[in-house]
Amino acid sequence: MTQDPQALAEAAAAAMYDTDACSRWLGIVVEAVRPGYARLSMPVRPEFLNGHGICHGGLMFTLADSSFAFACNSHNINTVAAGCSIEFLRPVHGGDVLTAEATEQILSGRHGIYDIRVTNRAGEPVAMFRGKSAQIKGHVVPPASHA
């Protein structure tokens, strides 16, 4: 018996979040997930600010990368990043909330391309991230657990 793709995506996200100590520590929340898609948010805490008093780019990258991970693992096949890049578009200030939406552009064989749009609380784009994924052996949720 095959499980509904949406239920499988949700089960994979729950399993990943339970073991993702970094995302939880940063206050990242999984807001939505479906096959090939994930939306995560993160508050910009005072300790996230760099020497210019704006959000450190590495933290924006981490949020985008986490969203990428949840989207590309939503098919319940263990998937890792093969490469990625980010463009920073505008500064982000403390107290803001960032949202990263990852959308699968193509999944062909073991590789996929995902675009992640990071926005501030006002909905303005602050960064664009593109990731290339590679599927590896195994499943996020063991097949016996979701059958």
Order of alpha helices (4+ residues) and beta strands (2+ residues): alpha-alpha-beta-beta-alpha-beta-beta-beta-beta-alpha
